[in-house]
């Protein structure tokens, strides 16, 4: 992969547009291969919940420990856990799943900084991606719910993409749980005051797509409540 990047960089430096266009064409096959591998391997994991949050969250901090507890309790309710495979909240999620002897999936992304896979992922359930958009498809397609802890731009990107897909009916509805009322309160107040009431850019019912909780028990209860309410089972 490094050789490919070096070749692209050199092509741009020398304005070799033919090389760049050729590389774009071949990239289609790399994208296809990531989709195929993801579909084949994740179709066998069973009911899972995706846990999101910052890669920068340190062990033994409040939200790391909370994510670990949530993941553990999910496994005790019959769910596996999917994370982005890296450190921080992702590591905590996989650690909790491993502690509960549940399915522990990691969808790692190749980044020049910050991201490296954590040691708590099942050896046969660790996938590496070069493309964010392929990775995000896997999060949505193979999860029965999203649990989102405090994070940065990447966490917000994944959160709002999920809301958008449900809002526009491009995917079936699934529970989206925000953990940490203190963290999320300001954002949700802005969404209600500006997007809904001032600008009318969303509908009142869109706010019902999200639940905000503070504890691991509340987070897991919201997942269970959703499937009981809609008389669904969290299976494919």
Secondary structure, DSSP 8 states (H G I E B T S, - for coil): -HHHHHHHHHHHHTT-HHHHHHHHHHHHHHHHHHHHHHHHHHTTS-SEEEEE--TT--TTSHHHHHHHHHHHHHHTTT-EEEE-SSSTHHHHHHHHHHHTT--EEEEEE--SSS----TTS-TTSEEEES-HHHHHHHHHHT-SEEEE-S--HHHHHHHHHHHHHHHTTSS---EEEEE-HHHHHHHHHHIIIIIIIIS--S-GGGGGGEEEESSHHHHHHHHHHHHHHTT--S--
